[in-house]
Amino acid sequence: MSKDVIELIGIVEESFPNATFKVKILSPQAKDHELHCTLAGRMRKFRVRILPGDRVKVEITPYDLEKGRITYRFRSDQPLPLSEEVPAREEATEEKTEQAS
């Protein structure tokens, strides 16, 4: 069995019955794409509550790009690990090294 999944970061737009959600993707790979997601088994087991507006990590399979599985909910104070944030930090460090010279 293959473990080929695509991990993306998104924000919960809407909540439906049976622990299903509509999630809007924030990751640059699929920006503004909307998925219909369910909670992963571990999230159900530990009764992690998801509300609209929460930032979540979603796994999707390459075979069906419209459905996903929520595997992690980020805390409100936790920064998102988006790849777009990395160049901004690198530019800031480059400016600091130029000023130090």
C-alpha positions as CSV (number, residue, x, y, z in Angstrom):
1,M,0.0,0.0,0.0
2,S,1.3,3.4,-1.0
3,K,1.5,6.4,1.4
4,D,1.4,9.0,-1.3
5,V,-0.5,11.9,0.2
6,I,-0.4,15.6,-0.3
7,E,-0.2,17.7,2.9
8,L,-1.7,21.2,2.7
9,I,-2.6,23.9,5.2
10,G,-6.1,25.3,5.2
11,I,-8.8,27.2,7.1
12,V,-12.2,25.7,8.0
13,E,-14.9,27.6,6.2
14,E,-18.0,25.6,7.2
15,S,-19.0,22.7,9.5
16,F,-21.4,19.9,8.5
17,P,-22.8,16.9,10.4
18,N,-20.8,13.8,11.0
19,A,-17.5,15.6,11.6
20,T,-17.2,16.8,8.0
21,F,-16.0,20.3,7.0
22,K,-15.5,22.6,4.0
23,V,-11.8,23.7,4.0
24,K,-10.2,26.5,2.0
25,I,-6.6,25.8,1.2
26,L,-3.9,28.4,2.1
27,S,-0.8,26.6,0.9
28,P,0.8,28.0,-2.2
29,Q,0.5,24.6,-4.0
30,A,-3.3,24.8,-4.3
31,K,-4.2,28.3,-3.2
32,D,-7.9,29.0,-2.7
33,H,-8.9,25.4,-3.6
34,E,-11.9,24.1,-1.5
35,L,-12.1,20.6,-0.2
36,H,-14.7,18.5,1.6
37,C,-12.9,17.0,4.6
38,T,-13.5,14.5,7.3
39,L,-11.7,14.2,10.7
40,A,-9.0,11.6,10.9
41,G,-9.5,8.7,13.3
42,R,-7.0,10.0,15.9
43,M,-8.8,13.4,15.9
44,R,-12.1,11.6,16.6
45,K,-10.5,9.3,19.2
46,F,-9.2,12.3,21.3
47,R,-12.3,14.4,20.5
48,V,-10.5,17.3,19.0
49,R,-13.0,20.0,18.4
50,I,-12.9,21.9,15.1
51,L,-14.8,25.1,14.5
52,P,-15.1,27.4,11.5
53,G,-12.1,29.7,11.3
54,D,-9.7,27.1,12.7
55,R,-6.4,26.5,10.8
56,V,-5.8,22.9,10.0
57,K,-3.4,20.5,8.2
58,V,-5.2,18.4,5.5
59,E,-4.0,15.3,3.7
60,I,-5.4,14.5,0.2
61,T,-4.7,11.7,-2.1
62,P,-3.6,12.4,-5.7
63,Y,-6.5,10.2,-6.9
64,D,-9.3,12.5,-5.6
65,L,-8.4,16.2,-5.2
66,E,-11.9,17.2,-3.9
67,K,-11.9,15.2,-0.7
68,G,-9.4,15.3,2.3
69,R,-8.7,14.3,5.8
70,I,-8.0,16.7,8.6
71,T,-5.0,15.4,10.6
72,Y,-4.0,18.4,12.8
73,R,-5.5,21.6,14.2
74,F,-3.1,24.5,14.8
75,R,-3.4,26.5,18.0
76,S,-4.3,30.1,17.5
77,D,-0.9,31.4,18.7
78,Q,1.0,28.8,16.6
79,P,2.6,30.1,13.3
80,L,1.7,28.3,10.1
81,P,4.5,26.4,8.4
82,L,3.9,27.9,4.9
83,S,6.7,28.0,2.4
84,E,5.8,31.6,1.5
85,E,7.0,32.8,4.9
86,V,10.5,31.4,4.5
87,P,11.7,33.9,1.8
88,A,10.5,36.9,3.8
89,R,12.7,35.7,6.7
90,E,15.7,35.2,4.4
91,E,15.3,38.7,3.0
92,A,15.2,40.1,6.5
93,T,18.4,38.3,7.5
94,E,20.1,39.5,4.3
95,E,19.2,43.1,5.1
96,K,20.6,42.8,8.6
97,T,23.9,41.4,7.2
98,E,24.1,44.2,4.7
99,Q,23.5,46.8,7.4
100,A,26.2,45.2,9.6
101,S,28.8,45.4,6.8
